[in-house]
Amino acid sequence: MNPATWRSSGLGRLVVAVALCAAAWSAPRAFTRLADGLGADPLYLAWFVTPTYKINVSTDDSLPNVATGSDPETAIRRSFLTWQEVSTSIVSVADGGTTTIENAGRDGFNLVSFVDDDFVFNGALAATQIFFDAFTGVVTEADIVFNPAVSFSTHGSTSGVHDVQEVATHEIGHFLGLAHSGILSATMYPFAADDSQIERFLDTDDVAGISEVYSHPSFDTEHGKISGVIRFSDGTKLFGTHVVAADLAGRPRVSALTLKDGTYEIPGLSPGSYYLYAEPLDSPVAQANFSGYWSSAPFHDGFRSMFKGGNDNPGTPAVGAGGHIVRRITVSSLAATIDAGLVAKQPAGGGAIAASNTPVTVLQGDADWNIIVAGGGLGPPATFEILGPDVTRTTDFTYGTLGGGAPYIKARFEFDADAIASPRVIRVDSDDETVMLTGGIEILPSPGILYVSKDPLDPSAVFLRWYGGTPPFDLFRDVVPQMDAPVSLYQETDLQFAEGVLLAGMDYYYRLAE
């Protein structure tokens, strides 16, 4: 469902949605604030009071589209907590309990519902409807509705089944004033794979976004920012350009979209040096999935991606805590001839290739995956690299064509056992042209290690997270474990405890035995 904007008597309404998984999506992902307005400057949307949300009581019952044994009400509450736990943000949301209201609408209640049969989803998994003052940008009401025709679960998503908490966390980002994001690993990406829980956990881009809208003083004092302008050599300023700051380990940290005067600002950067690049919103991102201010004039997309300092020898400007540096990037007005909108992994021994524009996940120490990048113009001599010092390509590139006709590049990569667990940038080069898949790979921690923290919603339960392997559903202890030391479960499995660590991956909650 494409976002749309309506105006009436000083009241604005935005609808934003997360769409179904598909092999070839076109959608924006960047730390971008929800905004209205037709002029040069956006009218940003935000709450100026603590909103109270209510969950439709039907989530307590057996919903036909929710897997047996699921607890969507608790998953929604966890999703709201995820945003409120950001230390550099003062965002606050109140739990108003349940309500019999089923349908979204301007009624004075901030509703979360799984049973709105009147809402037109157009294939979306869920949607957020936001009402705001069209003169001040103050949000007055927001409703989140899940598509009753989509299958959901809260205890492990599978093929054709989507994770409630992942989808809810994304929609709550809209509820709080964030638009979609251009970093593939960010929670605010508007599409969700049907076998993923990763976007339950916020990316640095999401953290910067919510911290910019509802800033804690530490956000500005502990972080720096980069601002500037994106333009052609003739001085033309570019609207809707995706500007990304990636650290020297290849991790995309924060991004922004340029305003109509070509200016951008990237806040929330930890002290250090960064690659800085500008890219058009053409693939896998597109203007069509933005609303309000971001849809009020055509984006510039007829140019080539460019690093600050040039693609052959990118610069690495340094940012200090509380610092602010200015960097202008002049991009080539030559039309792009290559695209890199899809990514996939394939066992080293071969097999089917299922490419999409959601990130590919690998584990630390993996050496048995072919990584594939697909898109227009990606035949020879195109090549690609995964940025970062702890990733090594171990085979030559080979080329082929996907079933849908898109050409692809393939090579095997080895990920160090101590590689930094994080999203990475994929850089694709062909002759004198460069394109990026920002956050196209996510490296997860080694399998077999369980991380445990206290459950913020239930003091008698613990929160377990692990990577790889089969979920151990029968984990119980007869005492509450200490969160700062390894312990053994009844089957003598050693755990590593890490209270409060939020790592991307599978997670489940367990009530401790009395």
C-alpha positions as CSV (number, residue, x, y, z in Angstrom):
1,M,0.0,0.0,0.0
2,N,1.5,3.3,-1.0
3,P,1.3,6.1,1.7
4,A,-1.2,8.9,1.0
5,T,-2.0,12.2,2.6
6,W,-5.4,13.8,3.1
7,R,-6.2,17.3,4.4
8,S,-9.4,18.8,5.9
9,S,-10.0,21.9,7.9
10,G,-6.5,22.1,9.3
11,L,-6.4,18.3,10.1
12,G,-3.8,16.1,8.4
13,R,-3.9,12.4,8.0
14,L,-1.1,10.1,6.9
15,V,-1.3,6.4,6.3
16,V,1.9,4.3,6.2
17,A,2.2,0.6,5.7
18,V,4.6,-2.3,5.8
19,A,4.1,-4.5,2.7
20,L,4.3,-8.2,2.0
21,C,7.6,-9.9,1.2
22,A,8.3,-10.2,-2.5
23,A,11.2,-11.0,-4.8
24,A,11.6,-7.5,-6.0
25,W,10.4,-4.6,-3.9
26,S,10.6,-0.9,-4.4
27,A,10.4,1.0,-1.1
28,P,12.3,3.7,0.9
29,R,14.4,3.0,3.9
30,A,16.2,5.8,5.6
31,F,16.1,7.7,8.9
32,T,13.4,10.0,7.6
33,R,10.9,11.8,9.7
34,L,7.2,11.9,8.9
35,A,6.6,15.3,7.4
36,D,3.9,17.3,5.7
37,G,4.0,20.5,3.5
38,L,4.3,21.6,0.0
39,G,6.9,24.3,0.4
40,A,10.7,24.3,0.7
41,D,10.7,23.2,4.3
42,P,8.9,20.2,5.8
43,L,6.5,20.3,8.7
44,Y,7.7,17.5,10.9
45,L,5.2,15.4,12.8
46,A,5.6,14.5,16.5
47,W,3.7,14.0,19.7
48,F,3.9,16.9,22.3
49,V,2.1,14.9,25.0
50,T,2.6,11.3,26.2
51,P,0.1,9.3,24.0
52,T,-1.9,6.4,25.5
53,Y,-2.5,3.4,23.4
54,K,-5.3,0.8,23.7
55,I,-5.2,-2.8,22.3
56,N,-8.4,-4.3,21.0
57,V,-9.6,-7.0,23.4
58,S,-9.8,-9.5,20.6
59,T,-6.0,-10.0,20.9
60,D,-6.8,-12.0,24.1
61,D,-8.9,-14.5,22.1
62,S,-8.1,-17.0,19.4
63,L,-7.7,-14.9,16.3
64,P,-8.0,-17.0,13.1
65,N,-5.0,-15.4,11.5
66,V,-2.7,-15.7,14.6
67,A,-0.9,-19.0,15.3
68,T,-2.1,-21.0,18.3
69,G,-0.2,-20.3,21.5
70,S,0.7,-16.8,20.4
71,D,0.4,-13.7,22.6
72,P,0.0,-10.7,20.4
73,E,-1.0,-8.4,23.2
74,T,2.3,-9.0,25.0
75,A,4.3,-8.7,21.8
76,I,2.8,-5.3,21.1
77,R,3.7,-4.1,24.6
78,R,7.2,-5.3,24.1
79,S,7.4,-3.4,20.8
80,F,6.4,-0.1,22.5
81,L,9.0,-0.8,25.2
82,T,11.7,-1.3,22.5
83,W,11.4,2.3,21.5
84,Q,11.1,3.7,25.0
85,E,14.3,1.9,26.1
86,V,16.5,4.1,23.8
87,S,18.7,5.9,26.2
88,T,19.3,9.0,24.0
89,S,15.5,9.6,23.6
90,I,12.9,10.8,26.0
91,V,10.0,9.3,24.1
92,S,7.2,8.0,26.4
93,V,4.1,6.0,25.7
94,A,1.4,5.0,28.2
95,D,-0.3,1.6,28.2
96,G,-4.1,2.2,28.4
97,G,-5.1,-1.5,28.5
98,T,-7.7,-2.9,26.2
99,T,-10.7,-1.6,24.4
100,T,-13.7,-3.0,22.5
101,I,-13.0,-0.5,19.6
102,E,-12.1,-2.5,16.5
103,N,-11.7,0.0,13.7
104,A,-9.2,2.8,13.1
105,G,-10.7,6.3,12.9
106,R,-10.6,9.7,14.4
107,D,-12.3,8.9,17.6
108,G,-9.8,10.2,20.3
109,F,-8.3,6.8,20.9
110,N,-4.9,5.4,19.8
111,L,-5.9,2.0,18.8
112,V,-4.0,-1.2,18.0
113,S,-6.3,-3.8,16.3
114,F,-6.1,-7.1,14.5
115,V,-9.8,-7.1,13.6
116,D,-10.4,-3.9,11.5
117,D,-12.2,-5.4,8.4
118,D,-13.0,-2.0,7.0
119,F,-9.5,-0.8,6.5
120,V,-8.2,-1.1,2.9
121,F,-4.8,-2.8,3.2
122,N,-4.1,-3.4,-0.5
123,G,-1.9,-6.3,0.4
124,A,0.0,-4.6,3.3
125,L,0.8,-6.5,6.5
126,A,-0.2,-3.6,8.7
127,A,-0.7,0.1,8.5
128,T,-0.5,3.2,10.8
129,Q,-3.0,6.0,10.4
130,I,-1.8,9.3,11.9
131,F,-3.9,12.4,12.5
132,F,-2.1,15.7,13.1
133,D,-2.5,19.5,13.2
134,A,-1.7,20.5,9.6
135,F,-0.4,23.9,10.9
136,T,1.8,22.8,13.7
137,G,2.6,19.1,13.0
138,V,1.5,18.1,16.4
139,V,0.2,14.5,16.3
140,T,-3.3,14.2,17.9
141,E,-4.1,10.5,17.3
142,A,-2.6,7.4,15.7
143,D,-4.0,3.9,15.0
144,I,-2.2,0.7,14.1
145,V,-4.1,-2.0,12.3
146,F,-2.9,-5.5,11.4
147,N,-4.2,-7.1,8.2
148,P,-6.8,-9.8,9.3
149,A,-5.9,-11.7,6.0
150,V,-2.2,-12.1,6.9
151,S,-0.9,-15.0,9.1
152,F,1.0,-13.9,12.2
153,S,2.8,-15.5,15.1
154,T,4.7,-14.5,18.3
155,H,6.7,-17.6,18.8
156,G,8.8,-17.9,15.7
157,S,7.9,-16.8,12.2
158,T,8.0,-19.4,9.4
159,S,7.3,-19.4,5.7
160,G,4.1,-17.5,5.1
161,V,3.8,-16.4,8.7
162,H,5.0,-13.0,9.9
163,D,6.2,-12.0,13.4
164,V,3.8,-9.8,15.3
165,Q,6.6,-8.1,17.3
166,E,8.7,-7.3,14.3
167,V,5.8,-5.8,12.4
168,A,4.5,-3.9,15.5
169,T,7.9,-2.4,16.2
170,H,8.0,-1.0,12.7
171,E,4.5,0.4,12.9
172,I,5.2,2.0,16.3
173,G,8.1,3.9,14.6
174,H,5.4,5.5,12.4
175,F,3.2,6.0,15.4
176,L,6.0,8.1,17.0
177,G,6.8,10.1,13.9
178,L,9.3,8.2,11.7
179,A,8.9,7.6,8.0
180,H,10.6,4.7,6.1
181,S,14.3,4.2,6.1
182,G,16.9,3.6,3.2
183,I,19.2,1.2,5.2
184,L,18.2,-2.3,4.5
185,S,18.8,-3.5,8.1
186,A,16.7,-0.8,9.8
187,T,13.5,-1.6,11.6
188,M,11.8,1.2,9.6
189,Y,12.2,-0.6,6.3
190,P,8.7,-0.9,5.0
191,F,8.8,-4.6,4.0
192,A,9.2,-7.7,6.2
193,A,10.3,-11.2,5.2
194,D,8.0,-13.9,6.4
195,D,10.7,-15.9,8.2
196,S,12.4,-13.1,10.2
197,Q,12.4,-11.6,13.7
198,I,15.5,-9.4,13.2
199,E,13.7,-6.1,12.9
200,R,12.2,-6.5,16.4
201,F,15.5,-4.8,17.4
202,L,16.4,-1.3,16.5
203,D,19.3,-0.4,14.1
204,T,21.5,2.6,14.7
205,D,19.5,4.4,12.1
206,D,16.3,3.8,14.0
207,V,17.9,4.9,17.3
208,A,19.2,8.1,15.7
209,G,15.7,8.8,14.3
210,I,13.8,8.5,17.5
211,S,16.5,10.4,19.3
212,E,16.3,13.2,16.9
213,V,12.5,13.5,17.3
214,Y,12.5,13.2,21.1
215,S,16.0,14.1,22.1
216,H,17.7,13.4,25.4
217,P,20.5,15.9,26.1
218,S,23.0,13.1,25.8
219,F,22.1,12.6,22.2
220,D,23.8,15.8,21.1
221,T,26.6,15.8,23.7
222,E,27.7,12.2,23.1
223,H,27.3,12.1,19.3
224,G,28.3,14.2,16.3
225,K,26.7,15.2,13.1
226,I,27.5,15.7,9.4
227,S,25.6,18.1,7.2
228,G,26.0,19.5,3.8
229,V,24.4,19.7,0.3
230,I,24.1,17.3,-2.6
231,R,24.3,18.9,-6.0
232,F,25.3,18.6,-9.7
233,S,28.4,20.4,-11.0
234,D,26.2,23.1,-12.5
235,G,24.9,23.9,-9.0
236,T,21.5,22.2,-9.2
237,K,20.5,21.0,-5.7
238,L,19.0,17.5,-5.5
239,F,15.8,16.7,-3.6
240,G,15.3,13.2,-2.1
241,T,18.9,12.0,-2.3
242,H,19.8,9.2,0.2
243,V,23.0,10.2,2.1
244,V,24.6,7.5,4.2
245,A,27.4,7.6,6.8
246,A,29.1,4.2,7.2
247,D,31.9,3.5,9.6
248,L,35.3,2.1,8.6
249,A,34.1,-1.4,9.6
250,G,31.6,-1.2,6.8
251,R,28.6,-0.7,9.0
252,P,25.9,1.7,7.8
253,R,25.2,3.9,10.9
254,V,22.8,6.7,10.0
255,S,21.3,8.1,6.9
256,A,19.1,11.0,5.7
257,L,17.2,12.4,2.7
258,T,18.0,15.7,1.2
259,L,15.4,18.5,1.4
260,K,14.3,20.5,-1.6
261,D,17.3,22.8,-1.3
262,G,19.6,19.8,-1.5
263,T,20.7,20.0,2.1
264,Y,21.0,17.1,4.5
265,E,21.9,16.5,8.1
266,I,23.0,13.2,9.7
267,P,22.9,13.3,13.5
268,G,23.6,10.6,16.0
269,L,27.1,9.6,14.9
270,S,29.4,8.1,17.5
271,P,32.9,9.7,17.5
272,G,35.0,8.3,14.7
273,S,35.7,8.4,11.0
274,Y,33.1,7.6,8.3
275,Y,32.6,6.9,4.7
276,L,30.0,9.3,3.3
277,Y,28.1,8.7,0.1
278,A,25.1,9.9,-1.8
279,E,22.8,7.6,-3.9
280,P,19.6,8.0,-5.8
281,L,16.3,6.6,-4.5
282,D,15.7,4.3,-7.5
283,S,16.2,0.7,-6.5
284,P,15.5,-0.9,-4.1
285,V,14.1,2.4,-2.7
286,A,11.7,4.7,-4.5
287,Q,9.8,7.9,-3.9
288,A,6.5,6.2,-4.4
289,N,6.5,4.9,-0.8
290,F,6.8,8.3,0.8
291,S,4.0,10.6,1.7
292,G,3.4,14.2,2.6
293,Y,6.4,16.5,2.1
294,W,8.4,13.7,0.6
295,S,5.9,13.2,-2.2
296,S,5.2,16.9,-2.9
297,A,7.8,17.2,-5.7
298,P,9.7,14.7,-7.9
299,F,12.9,13.3,-6.4
300,H,16.1,13.6,-8.4
301,D,17.1,10.1,-9.3
302,G,18.9,10.4,-12.7
303,F,22.5,10.4,-11.3
304,R,25.2,8.0,-10.1
305,S,26.1,7.2,-6.6
306,M,29.2,9.0,-5.2
307,F,31.4,8.8,-2.2
308,K,32.7,12.0,-0.6
309,G,36.2,12.3,-2.0
310,G,35.4,10.2,-5.1
311,N,34.6,6.5,-5.6
312,D,38.2,5.6,-6.4
313,N,39.6,7.0,-3.1
314,P,36.7,7.8,-0.7
315,G,37.5,10.3,2.1
316,T,36.8,9.4,5.7
317,P,35.8,12.6,7.6
318,A,36.1,12.3,11.4
319,V,33.3,13.4,13.8
320,G,33.8,14.1,17.5
321,A,31.4,14.0,20.4
322,G,29.2,17.1,20.2
323,G,30.9,18.0,16.9
324,H,29.4,19.1,13.6
325,I,31.2,19.0,10.3
326,V,30.0,20.1,6.9
327,R,30.6,18.1,3.7
328,R,29.3,18.8,0.2
329,I,29.1,16.0,-2.4
330,T,28.9,16.8,-6.1
331,V,27.4,13.9,-8.0
332,S,27.6,13.0,-11.7
333,S,24.5,13.8,-13.8
334,L,25.2,10.8,-16.0
335,A,22.3,8.3,-15.9
336,A,22.9,5.1,-14.0
337,T,23.4,2.0,-16.1
338,I,23.6,-0.6,-13.4
339,D,21.3,-1.5,-10.5
340,A,21.8,-3.6,-7.4
341,G,18.3,-4.0,-5.9
342,L,18.4,-7.7,-4.9
343,V,20.6,-9.9,-2.7
344,A,20.6,-13.6,-1.8
345,K,22.7,-16.4,-0.4
346,Q,23.2,-19.9,-1.7
347,P,24.9,-22.9,-0.3
348,A,28.5,-23.3,-1.5
349,G,27.5,-26.5,-3.3
350,G,24.8,-24.8,-5.3
351,G,21.1,-24.7,-5.1
352,A,18.1,-22.5,-5.7
353,I,18.6,-18.7,-5.5
354,A,15.8,-16.8,-3.8
355,A,16.7,-13.1,-4.2
356,S,14.9,-10.2,-2.5
357,N,15.7,-6.8,-1.2
358,T,15.7,-7.8,2.5
359,P,19.2,-8.3,4.1
360,V,20.9,-11.7,3.8
361,T,21.9,-13.0,7.3
362,V,25.1,-15.0,7.9
363,L,26.8,-16.1,11.1
364,Q,30.3,-15.2,12.4
365,G,32.6,-17.9,11.0
366,D,30.5,-18.8,8.1
367,A,32.5,-19.9,5.0
368,D,30.0,-22.0,3.1
369,W,27.7,-19.4,1.5
370,N,27.7,-17.9,-2.0
371,I,26.6,-14.3,-1.8
372,I,24.6,-13.1,-4.9
373,V,23.8,-9.5,-5.9
374,A,21.2,-9.1,-8.7
375,G,19.9,-6.2,-10.8
376,G,19.9,-4.5,-14.1
377,G,23.3,-4.3,-15.9
378,L,25.1,-6.6,-13.6
379,G,26.9,-8.8,-16.1
380,P,30.7,-8.8,-16.6
381,P,32.7,-6.8,-15.7
382,A,30.6,-5.9,-12.6
383,T,32.0,-7.0,-9.2
384,F,31.1,-6.4,-5.6
385,E,32.6,-6.3,-2.1
386,I,31.2,-6.5,1.4
387,L,32.8,-3.6,3.2
388,G,34.7,-4.3,6.4
389,P,38.2,-5.8,7.2
390,D,36.8,-9.1,8.5
391,V,35.1,-10.4,5.3
392,T,37.1,-12.2,2.6
393,R,36.1,-13.2,-0.9
394,T,37.4,-16.7,-1.6
395,T,36.3,-17.4,-5.2
396,D,36.2,-15.6,-8.5
397,F,33.0,-14.0,-9.6
398,T,30.6,-15.9,-11.8
399,Y,27.6,-14.5,-13.6
400,G,24.1,-15.8,-14.4
401,T,20.4,-14.8,-14.7
402,L,17.6,-15.3,-12.2
403,G,14.4,-17.0,-13.2
404,G,12.8,-13.6,-13.6
405,G,15.5,-12.5,-16.0
406,A,17.6,-10.3,-13.8
407,P,21.3,-10.8,-14.2
408,Y,23.4,-11.6,-11.1
409,I,26.9,-11.7,-9.8
410,K,28.0,-14.5,-7.4
411,A,31.1,-15.3,-5.3
412,R,31.8,-17.1,-2.1
413,F,32.7,-15.1,1.0
414,E,34.3,-16.1,4.4
415,F,33.2,-14.2,7.5
416,D,35.8,-14.2,10.3
417,A,34.9,-16.0,13.5
418,D,35.4,-12.7,15.3
419,A,33.8,-10.5,12.7
420,I,31.8,-7.6,14.1
421,A,28.2,-8.7,14.3
422,S,26.4,-6.0,12.4
423,P,24.9,-5.0,9.1
424,R,27.3,-4.2,6.3
425,V,27.3,-2.2,3.1
426,I,27.6,-4.1,-0.2
427,R,29.5,-2.0,-2.8
428,V,29.0,-2.9,-6.5
429,D,31.3,-1.6,-9.2
430,S,31.2,-1.9,-13.0
431,D,33.7,0.1,-15.1
432,D,33.5,3.7,-13.8
433,E,30.1,3.3,-12.0
434,T,29.3,2.4,-8.4
435,V,26.0,1.4,-6.6
436,M,25.4,0.4,-3.0
437,L,23.2,-2.1,-1.2
438,T,23.2,-0.3,2.2
439,G,22.8,-2.9,4.9
440,G,22.4,-5.8,2.4
441,I,24.3,-8.2,4.6
442,E,23.8,-8.8,8.4
443,I,26.4,-10.7,10.3
444,L,25.0,-12.4,13.4
445,P,26.9,-13.8,16.4
446,S,28.2,-17.3,16.4
447,P,25.5,-20.0,16.9
448,G,25.2,-22.0,20.1
449,I,25.5,-19.1,22.5
450,L,22.4,-18.1,24.5
451,Y,22.1,-14.6,25.8
452,V,19.8,-14.0,28.7
453,S,18.3,-10.9,30.2
454,K,15.4,-10.1,32.6
455,D,12.0,-9.8,31.0
456,P,10.9,-6.1,31.4
457,L,7.2,-7.1,31.4
458,D,7.5,-10.0,33.9
459,P,10.1,-10.1,36.7
460,S,9.6,-13.8,37.1
461,A,10.6,-14.6,33.5
462,V,13.8,-14.4,31.5
463,F,14.5,-13.3,28.0
464,L,16.6,-15.7,25.9
465,R,18.2,-15.0,22.5
466,W,20.4,-17.2,20.3
467,Y,21.6,-17.6,16.8
468,G,21.5,-20.7,14.6
469,G,20.4,-24.1,15.7
470,T,17.1,-25.4,17.0
471,P,15.2,-23.3,19.6
472,P,15.4,-25.0,23.0
473,F,11.8,-24.6,24.0
474,D,12.1,-26.6,27.2
475,L,14.5,-24.4,29.1
476,F,13.5,-23.9,32.8
477,R,15.3,-23.3,36.1
478,D,14.2,-23.6,39.7
479,V,15.7,-20.3,40.7
480,V,16.0,-16.9,39.1
481,P,19.5,-16.8,37.5
482,Q,22.1,-14.1,38.2
483,M,22.3,-12.0,35.1
484,D,26.0,-11.4,35.3
485,A,27.5,-14.9,35.4
486,P,27.2,-18.2,33.5
487,V,24.8,-20.8,34.9
488,S,23.8,-24.3,34.0
489,L,20.3,-25.4,33.1
490,Y,19.0,-28.8,34.2
491,Q,20.5,-30.4,31.1
492,E,23.8,-28.7,32.0
493,T,23.9,-26.4,29.0
494,D,26.2,-23.5,29.8
495,L,24.8,-20.0,29.1
496,Q,26.5,-16.7,28.7
497,F,24.4,-14.0,30.4
498,A,24.3,-10.5,29.1
499,E,21.6,-8.3,30.8
500,G,20.1,-5.7,28.5
501,V,22.1,-6.7,25.4
502,L,19.9,-6.1,22.4
503,L,21.3,-8.1,19.5
504,A,19.5,-8.8,16.3
505,G,18.2,-12.4,16.0
506,M,15.7,-15.0,17.2
507,D,14.3,-14.5,20.7
508,Y,11.8,-16.1,23.0
509,Y,10.5,-15.5,26.5
510,Y,10.4,-18.2,29.3
511,R,8.7,-18.1,32.6
512,L,11.0,-19.5,35.3
513,A,9.7,-22.5,37.3
514,E,8.8,-21.6,40.9
